Amino acid sequence: MTEDFNESSEDETAPIEKRPAKIAIIGRPNVGKSTIFNRLAGKKLAIVNDTPGVTRDVRETRSKMRGHEMVLMDTAGFENAKGEKLEARMRAQTEAAVVEADICLFVYDARQGVTPLDRTFASFVRKTGRPTVLVANKCESSAADAGVTEGYSLGMGDPIEVAAEHNIGFVDLDDAVELALRDVDLGLRQDNIDFDEAPVRIAIVGRPNAGKSTLINTLIGEDRLLVGPEAGVTRDSITIDYMWQDRRVQFHDTAGMRKKAKVQETLERLSVQDSLRAIKFAQVVVLLMDATSPFDKQDLQIADLCEREGRALVIGVSKWDLVENKSEMAKALRERAERLLPQLRGCPVVMFSGLTGKSVDRLLPAIERVQIDWSAKVKTSELNDWLSEKIQRHPPPAVNGRRIKPKYISQTKTRPPTFVLKCSRAAKLPESYKRYLVNGLRDDFDLKGIPIRLFVKADENPYDNTVRIQGREPLRQKER
């Protein structure tokens, strides 16, 4: 009886963790939703441009407001479109975000006033019954006074006047959101994602229309990202958290990257910059290629960029269901990967169909293997035994009749594996011999498919005619 009592009392006193409130920022196109999203998030996440319809997918980020944990959702502009058009699919995602949200921030342009599209969208939001805060944006001047007054006609209460571009009015907006949160029953946390755990960051990159968004939807098992036959549907990098085998995984869906000469519009340049930023901060990059046109010149340039940034790389070949002779094609693709990407020799090549889901389950195990290799640490003793064997098998060539003597090697960092080789006449060591050593490290220590850095430094000569004085620069001894 005593044990039962103790157990029950512990359960009663255990803290109950509530889920974060979901706040959807909604409105018609070009009213400043993404700017408000960036302000509330405290950092620039969403692409902001004067062009209407920049945001297409629902972008989420975790944030805090006056101690309240919340999930902010930036949505696509509401448009009066139906059918299978891209705008209609964007509208469906926005409507789903409204239904999912605990609080909606309904944004309209106070300088332009309330439009018929604002009224149509407001009518939909009122029918859902979601608590809504009306936000009149672009109120930095008296030109917005008439539009603020028109906001009362939407039936959503008093408009909160803000100017997101100038960071004006956000104290009042925080007050309104905090007041609305008092009436929201958040309930218990139901997601199984441990946000305190550092995620494995995976960037999905490639040319436009390679199937990046379709692949992520298949991996997470839901239609989270906007997809379609049109090239360039995704415009900004969307981050999605997912748990795989009790590990937190973070997918970054990126905009397709075309050849630099073809990128003319400012918006596309911003999209490509967002994709490059995703590569820079990723741990593993999945380079997605279309099975009908693999290893295009642009694909090779993206792979080379990943190697220069020091990211682990996995090559994914999508639309595999369109290939007829699969075994022969798979053999040819792996041979081309070895031949065209010697700097990433042994890079895993995974073939699958993102649309049907066939063989997609092979991708995450391949990512895990390459991420482990990317973080590998080799013992110094093993490295120097290996170096002695390599030198005996193939000594460095003599330069100007004088030998080069490699003496010592150690690993200085991981992610990617970085090695320092100490040798005499370091500046004279040929690049071909450095490649010989890098390839040896890759093969003998099973570091395939990841960038390897090898720096050659001169070995300090104890008989050199120099004197060191308490960490100062070496000084020449006085000649007698």
C-alpha positions as CSV (number, residue, x, y, z in Angstrom):
1,M,0.0,0.0,0.0
2,T,2.8,2.4,0.9
3,E,4.5,1.8,-2.5
4,D,1.3,2.5,-4.3
5,F,0.8,5.7,-2.4
6,N,4.3,6.9,-3.2
7,E,4.0,6.2,-6.8
8,S,0.7,8.0,-7.1
9,S,2.0,11.0,-5.3
10,E,5.0,11.2,-7.6
11,D,2.7,11.2,-10.6
12,E,0.6,14.0,-9.2
13,T,3.5,16.2,-8.5
14,A,5.2,15.6,-11.8
15,P,5.2,18.8,-14.0
16,I,2.7,18.7,-16.8
17,E,4.3,19.9,-20.1
18,K,1.9,21.8,-22.3
19,R,2.3,22.0,-26.0
20,P,3.4,25.4,-27.5
21,A,0.7,27.6,-28.9
22,K,0.4,27.7,-32.7
23,I,0.1,31.2,-34.1
24,A,-0.7,31.5,-37.8
25,I,0.1,34.8,-39.6
26,I,-2.5,35.1,-42.4
27,G,-3.8,37.6,-45.0
28,R,-3.9,38.2,-48.7
29,P,-0.7,38.6,-50.7
30,N,1.8,41.4,-50.1
31,V,0.4,42.8,-46.8
32,G,3.6,42.2,-44.9
33,K,3.1,38.8,-43.3
34,S,6.7,37.6,-43.7
35,T,8.1,40.8,-42.3
36,I,5.9,40.4,-39.2
37,F,7.0,36.7,-39.0
38,N,10.6,37.8,-39.0
39,R,10.0,40.4,-36.3
40,L,8.2,38.0,-34.0
41,A,10.8,35.3,-34.6
42,G,13.6,37.7,-33.8
43,K,15.7,36.9,-36.9
44,K,15.4,37.0,-40.6
45,L,14.0,33.6,-41.7
46,A,11.5,34.3,-44.5
47,I,12.3,36.0,-47.8
48,V,10.8,39.5,-48.0
49,N,10.2,41.1,-51.3
50,D,7.7,43.6,-52.8
51,T,6.6,40.9,-55.3
52,P,3.2,39.5,-54.3
53,G,3.1,35.7,-53.6
54,V,6.7,35.3,-52.4
55,T,5.7,32.9,-49.7
56,R,4.2,29.6,-51.0
57,D,4.8,27.0,-48.3
58,V,3.8,27.3,-44.6
59,R,7.0,28.1,-42.8
60,E,7.2,27.3,-39.1
61,T,9.7,28.3,-36.4
62,R,9.7,28.0,-32.6
63,S,9.9,31.2,-30.6
64,K,9.0,32.7,-27.2
65,M,6.9,35.7,-26.4
66,R,7.0,37.0,-22.8
67,G,7.9,33.6,-21.5
68,H,5.2,31.8,-23.6
69,E,6.6,29.1,-25.9
70,M,5.0,29.2,-29.4
71,V,5.2,28.0,-32.9
72,L,4.9,30.8,-35.5
73,M,3.5,29.9,-38.9
74,D,4.1,32.2,-42.0
75,T,1.5,31.3,-44.6
76,A,1.0,32.0,-48.3
77,G,-1.2,34.9,-49.3
78,F,-4.9,34.0,-49.5
79,E,-6.1,34.2,-53.1
80,N,-9.5,33.6,-54.6
81,A,-8.5,30.6,-56.8
82,K,-9.9,27.1,-57.3
83,G,-9.1,23.9,-59.1
84,E,-5.6,22.5,-59.6
85,K,-3.8,25.8,-60.1
86,L,-0.7,26.6,-58.0
87,E,-2.6,29.5,-56.3
88,A,-5.4,27.1,-55.3
89,R,-3.0,24.7,-53.8
90,M,-1.4,27.6,-51.8
91,R,-4.9,28.6,-50.6
92,A,-5.6,25.1,-49.4
93,Q,-2.4,25.1,-47.4
94,T,-3.3,28.4,-45.8
95,E,-6.8,27.2,-44.9
96,A,-5.3,24.1,-43.3
97,A,-2.9,26.3,-41.3
98,V,-5.9,28.4,-40.0
99,V,-7.7,25.3,-38.8
100,E,-4.6,24.0,-37.1
101,A,-3.7,27.3,-35.4
102,D,-4.7,28.3,-31.8
103,I,-4.5,32.0,-32.7
104,C,-4.6,33.8,-36.0
105,L,-3.0,37.1,-36.7
106,F,-5.1,38.5,-39.6
107,V,-2.9,41.1,-41.4
108,Y,-4.2,43.7,-43.9
109,D,-2.6,46.7,-45.6
110,A,-3.9,49.8,-43.8
111,R,-2.6,52.1,-46.5
112,Q,-4.6,50.3,-49.1
113,G,-7.6,49.7,-46.9
114,V,-9.9,46.7,-46.6
115,T,-10.3,45.0,-50.0
116,P,-13.0,42.5,-51.2
117,L,-10.4,39.7,-50.9
118,D,-9.8,40.7,-47.2
119,R,-13.6,40.4,-46.6
120,T,-13.8,37.0,-48.3
121,F,-10.9,35.7,-46.2
122,A,-12.2,37.2,-43.0
123,S,-15.5,35.5,-43.5
124,F,-13.7,32.1,-43.8
125,V,-11.7,32.8,-40.6
126,R,-14.8,33.8,-38.6
127,K,-16.5,30.6,-39.6
128,T,-13.6,28.5,-38.2
129,G,-14.1,30.1,-34.8
130,R,-10.4,30.6,-34.2
131,P,-9.4,33.4,-31.9
132,T,-8.1,36.2,-34.1
133,V,-6.0,39.3,-33.6
134,L,-6.6,41.9,-36.4
135,V,-3.3,43.5,-37.4
136,A,-3.3,46.7,-39.5
137,N,0.2,46.8,-41.1
138,K,2.1,49.7,-42.7
139,C,0.8,52.3,-40.3
140,E,3.9,54.4,-40.2
141,S,2.2,57.5,-41.5
142,S,-1.2,59.2,-41.4
143,A,-2.0,57.7,-44.9
144,A,-3.1,54.6,-43.0
145,D,-5.7,56.3,-40.7
146,A,-8.6,55.7,-43.0
147,G,-7.6,52.0,-43.6
148,V,-7.4,51.4,-39.8
149,T,-10.9,52.7,-39.4
150,E,-12.1,50.3,-42.2
151,G,-10.7,47.4,-40.3
152,Y,-13.6,47.5,-37.8
153,S,-15.9,46.3,-40.7
154,L,-14.1,42.9,-40.7
155,G,-15.8,41.9,-37.4
156,M,-12.5,40.9,-35.7
157,G,-12.3,43.6,-33.0
158,D,-10.0,46.5,-32.7
159,P,-7.1,46.6,-35.2
160,I,-3.6,46.6,-33.7
161,E,-1.6,49.3,-35.6
162,V,1.9,48.2,-36.5
163,A,4.6,49.0,-39.1
164,A,6.6,45.8,-39.4
165,E,9.2,47.3,-41.7
166,H,10.0,50.0,-39.1
167,N,9.4,47.8,-36.0
168,I,6.6,50.0,-34.7
169,G,3.6,48.8,-32.6
170,F,4.9,45.3,-31.6
171,V,4.5,46.0,-27.9
172,D,0.7,46.4,-28.5
173,L,0.7,43.3,-30.6
174,D,2.4,41.3,-27.9
175,D,-0.2,42.5,-25.4
176,A,-3.0,41.4,-27.7
177,V,-1.5,38.0,-28.3
178,E,-0.9,37.4,-24.6
179,L,-4.5,38.4,-23.8
180,A,-5.8,36.0,-26.5
181,L,-3.6,33.1,-25.1
182,R,-5.5,33.3,-21.8
183,D,-8.6,31.8,-23.5
184,V,-6.7,29.1,-25.4
185,D,-6.6,25.5,-23.9
186,L,-3.3,24.2,-25.1
187,G,-3.5,20.7,-23.7
188,L,-0.6,18.3,-23.3
189,R,2.3,18.1,-25.6
190,Q,1.7,15.3,-28.1
191,D,4.7,15.5,-30.5
192,N,7.6,13.2,-29.8
193,I,10.3,15.6,-30.9
194,D,12.9,16.4,-28.4
195,F,13.8,20.0,-29.2
196,D,16.5,20.1,-26.6
197,E,18.5,17.5,-28.7
198,A,20.8,18.9,-31.4
199,P,19.4,17.8,-34.7
200,V,21.1,16.2,-37.7
201,R,20.7,18.9,-40.3
202,I,20.0,17.6,-43.8
203,A,19.7,20.0,-46.8
204,I,17.9,18.7,-49.8
205,V,19.3,20.5,-52.9
206,G,19.3,20.2,-56.6
207,R,18.0,21.7,-59.8
208,P,14.4,22.9,-60.2
209,N,11.7,20.2,-60.5
210,A,14.0,17.4,-59.3
211,G,11.4,16.3,-56.7
212,K,12.9,17.8,-53.5
213,S,9.6,18.7,-51.8
214,T,7.9,15.4,-52.9
215,L,10.8,13.5,-51.3
216,I,10.4,15.2,-47.9
217,N,6.6,14.7,-47.9
218,T,7.2,11.0,-48.5
219,L,9.9,10.8,-45.8
220,I,7.7,12.4,-43.1
221,G,4.5,10.7,-44.3
222,E,2.4,13.8,-44.8
223,D,1.7,16.5,-47.4
224,R,3.5,19.2,-45.6
225,L,5.2,20.9,-48.5
226,L,3.6,22.4,-51.7
227,V,4.4,20.2,-54.7
228,G,3.3,20.3,-58.4
229,P,4.5,19.9,-62.0
230,E,5.6,23.5,-62.2
231,A,9.4,24.1,-61.9
232,G,10.4,26.4,-59.0
233,V,7.4,25.9,-56.7
234,T,9.6,26.2,-53.6
235,R,11.1,29.7,-53.2
236,D,12.6,29.8,-49.7
237,S,14.3,27.2,-47.5
238,I,11.7,25.4,-45.3
239,T,12.8,23.6,-42.2
240,I,10.9,20.5,-41.0
241,D,11.7,18.6,-37.8
242,Y,11.2,14.8,-37.7
243,M,12.2,11.9,-35.4
244,W,13.9,8.9,-37.0
245,Q,14.9,6.0,-34.8
246,D,14.8,8.2,-31.7
247,R,17.0,10.8,-33.3
248,R,16.0,14.4,-34.2
249,V,16.4,15.0,-37.9
250,Q,15.9,18.5,-39.5
251,F,15.1,18.6,-43.2
252,H,15.8,21.8,-45.1
253,D,13.8,21.9,-48.4
254,T,15.5,24.4,-50.7
255,A,14.7,26.2,-53.9
256,G,16.0,24.7,-57.1
257,M,19.4,26.2,-58.2
258,R,19.8,27.0,-61.9
259,K,23.0,28.1,-63.7
260,K,24.2,31.5,-62.4
261,A,23.9,33.1,-65.9
262,K,20.1,32.2,-66.0
263,V,19.3,33.7,-62.6
264,Q,18.2,37.3,-63.5
265,E,15.3,38.2,-61.2
266,T,16.0,39.5,-57.7
267,L,13.5,37.1,-56.1
268,E,15.3,34.1,-57.6
269,R,18.7,35.4,-56.4
270,L,17.3,35.6,-52.9
271,S,16.0,32.1,-53.2
272,V,19.4,30.8,-54.3
273,Q,21.1,32.6,-51.5
274,D,18.7,30.9,-49.1
275,S,19.6,27.5,-50.6
276,L,23.3,28.3,-50.3
277,R,22.8,29.3,-46.6
278,A,21.1,25.9,-46.0
279,I,24.1,24.1,-47.5
280,K,26.5,26.1,-45.3
281,F,24.7,25.2,-42.1
282,A,23.8,21.6,-43.0
283,Q,25.7,18.5,-41.8
284,V,24.7,16.3,-44.7
285,V,23.6,17.4,-48.1
286,V,21.4,15.3,-50.3
287,L,22.0,16.3,-53.9
288,L,18.8,15.2,-55.7
289,M,19.1,14.4,-59.4
290,D,16.4,13.6,-62.0
291,A,16.8,10.0,-63.2
292,T,15.9,11.2,-66.7
293,S,18.8,13.7,-66.9
294,P,21.4,12.9,-64.1
295,F,24.8,14.5,-63.7
296,D,24.1,17.6,-65.5
297,K,26.8,20.3,-65.3
298,Q,24.8,22.2,-62.7
299,D,24.6,19.0,-60.6
300,L,28.4,18.7,-60.6
301,Q,28.8,22.4,-59.7
302,I,26.5,21.9,-56.7
303,A,28.4,18.8,-55.6
304,D,31.7,20.7,-55.9
305,L,30.2,23.5,-53.8
306,C,29.3,21.0,-51.1
307,E,32.8,19.7,-51.1
308,R,34.3,23.2,-50.8
309,E,32.0,23.9,-47.8
310,G,33.1,20.7,-46.2
311,R,29.6,19.1,-46.1
312,A,29.0,15.3,-46.3
313,L,27.2,14.4,-49.5
314,V,24.7,11.8,-50.5
315,I,23.5,11.6,-54.1
316,G,19.8,10.9,-54.5
317,V,18.4,9.9,-57.9
318,S,14.7,10.5,-57.9
319,K,11.9,9.5,-60.4
320,W,13.4,6.0,-60.5
321,D,10.0,4.6,-61.5
322,L,10.5,6.2,-65.0
323,V,13.7,4.1,-65.6
324,E,13.3,0.9,-67.6
325,N,16.6,-1.0,-67.3
326,K,17.2,-0.3,-63.6
327,S,20.2,-2.5,-62.8
328,E,22.2,-1.4,-65.8
329,M,21.3,2.3,-65.1
330,A,22.3,1.9,-61.5
331,K,25.7,0.5,-62.4
332,A,26.3,3.3,-64.9
333,L,25.3,6.0,-62.4
334,R,27.7,4.8,-59.8
335,E,30.5,4.6,-62.3
336,R,29.8,8.2,-63.4
337,A,29.8,9.4,-59.8
338,E,33.3,7.9,-59.3
339,R,34.6,9.4,-62.5
340,L,33.0,12.8,-62.3
341,L,33.4,13.4,-58.6
342,P,36.9,12.2,-57.7
343,Q,37.0,14.7,-54.8
344,L,34.1,12.8,-53.2
345,R,35.1,9.3,-54.2
346,G,32.9,6.6,-52.7
347,C,29.9,9.0,-52.3
348,P,26.7,6.9,-51.8
349,V,24.3,6.9,-54.6
350,V,20.7,6.0,-53.7
351,M,18.0,5.5,-56.3
352,F,14.3,5.8,-55.4
353,S,10.9,7.2,-56.4
354,G,9.7,10.1,-54.2
355,L,6.3,9.9,-55.7
356,T,5.6,6.2,-55.1
357,G,7.8,5.9,-52.1
358,K,9.6,2.9,-53.5
359,S,13.2,2.5,-52.0
360,V,13.0,5.9,-50.1
361,D,13.7,4.0,-46.9
362,R,17.3,3.5,-48.1
363,L,18.0,7.2,-48.0
364,L,18.1,7.9,-44.2
365,P,20.4,4.9,-43.4
366,A,22.8,6.2,-46.1
367,I,22.7,9.7,-44.6
368,E,23.4,8.2,-41.1
369,R,26.5,6.3,-42.3
370,V,28.0,9.3,-44.1
371,Q,27.3,11.6,-41.1
372,I,29.1,9.2,-38.8
373,D,32.1,9.2,-41.1
374,W,32.0,12.9,-41.4
375,S,32.4,13.1,-37.6
376,A,35.1,10.4,-37.4
377,K,38.2,10.7,-35.2
378,V,41.3,8.6,-36.1
379,K,43.9,7.9,-33.4
380,T,47.2,9.6,-33.9
381,S,49.2,6.3,-33.4
382,E,47.2,4.6,-36.1
383,L,47.7,7.6,-38.4
384,N,51.5,7.5,-38.0
385,D,51.7,3.7,-38.5
386,W,49.7,4.3,-41.7
387,L,51.9,7.1,-42.8
388,S,55.1,5.0,-42.4
389,E,53.5,2.3,-44.5
390,K,52.5,4.7,-47.2
391,I,55.9,6.3,-47.4
392,Q,57.6,2.9,-47.7
393,R,55.2,1.9,-50.5
394,H,55.5,5.1,-52.4
395,P,58.0,7.7,-51.1
396,P,57.6,11.4,-52.0
397,P,59.5,12.4,-55.2
398,A,62.7,14.3,-54.8
399,V,62.6,17.9,-55.9
400,N,65.8,19.5,-57.3
401,G,67.7,16.5,-56.1
402,R,66.6,16.8,-52.5
403,R,64.3,14.4,-50.7
404,I,61.1,15.4,-48.9
405,K,60.6,13.6,-45.6
406,P,57.1,13.4,-44.2
407,K,57.6,12.9,-40.4
408,Y,54.3,13.2,-38.5
409,I,50.5,13.3,-39.1
410,S,47.6,14.0,-36.8
411,Q,43.9,14.8,-37.0
412,T,43.2,18.3,-35.7
413,K,39.4,18.4,-36.2
414,T,36.3,16.7,-37.4
415,R,33.3,17.7,-39.6
416,P,35.0,17.4,-42.0
417,P,38.0,15.3,-41.0
418,T,41.0,17.6,-41.1
419,F,44.7,16.4,-40.9
420,V,48.0,18.1,-40.5
421,L,51.1,16.6,-42.0
422,K,54.5,17.8,-40.8
423,C,57.4,17.3,-43.2
424,S,60.6,18.8,-44.4
425,R,60.4,21.2,-47.4
426,A,56.6,21.4,-47.0
427,A,56.1,24.0,-49.8
428,K,57.8,21.6,-52.3
429,L,55.5,18.6,-51.6
430,P,53.7,18.0,-55.0
431,E,49.9,18.2,-55.2
432,S,49.9,14.7,-56.7
433,Y,51.4,13.3,-53.5
434,K,48.8,15.1,-51.3
435,R,46.1,13.5,-53.4
436,Y,47.8,10.1,-52.9
437,L,47.7,10.6,-49.2
438,V,44.1,11.9,-49.2
439,N,42.9,8.9,-51.2
440,G,44.8,6.6,-48.9
441,L,43.0,8.1,-45.9
442,R,39.7,7.8,-47.6
443,D,40.2,4.1,-48.5
444,D,42.2,2.8,-45.5
445,F,40.1,4.5,-42.8
446,D,36.7,4.1,-44.7
447,L,36.0,7.8,-45.1
448,K,34.3,7.5,-48.4
449,G,32.1,10.2,-49.8
450,I,33.1,13.0,-47.5
451,P,35.5,15.9,-47.9
452,I,39.0,15.4,-46.4
453,R,41.2,18.4,-45.6
454,L,45.0,17.8,-45.5
455,F,47.3,20.7,-44.6
456,V,51.1,20.3,-45.0
457,K,53.3,22.3,-42.6
458,A,57.0,22.6,-42.2
459,D,58.6,20.6,-39.5
460,E,60.5,22.7,-36.9
461,N,64.2,22.1,-37.2
462,P,65.9,22.0,-33.8
463,Y,69.3,22.8,-35.4
464,D,68.0,25.8,-37.2
465,N,70.1,28.9,-36.4
466,T,67.2,30.6,-34.5
467,V,66.4,31.4,-30.9
468,R,62.8,31.6,-29.3
469,I,62.3,34.0,-26.5
470,Q,59.1,33.4,-24.5
471,G,56.7,32.9,-27.4
472,R,58.1,35.8,-29.5
473,E,59.0,35.5,-33.1
474,P,62.3,33.7,-33.9
475,L,65.3,35.9,-33.8
476,R,68.5,35.3,-35.8
477,Q,71.6,34.8,-33.6
478,K,74.2,37.4,-34.0
479,E,77.0,36.5,-36.3
480,R,80.4,36.1,-34.8
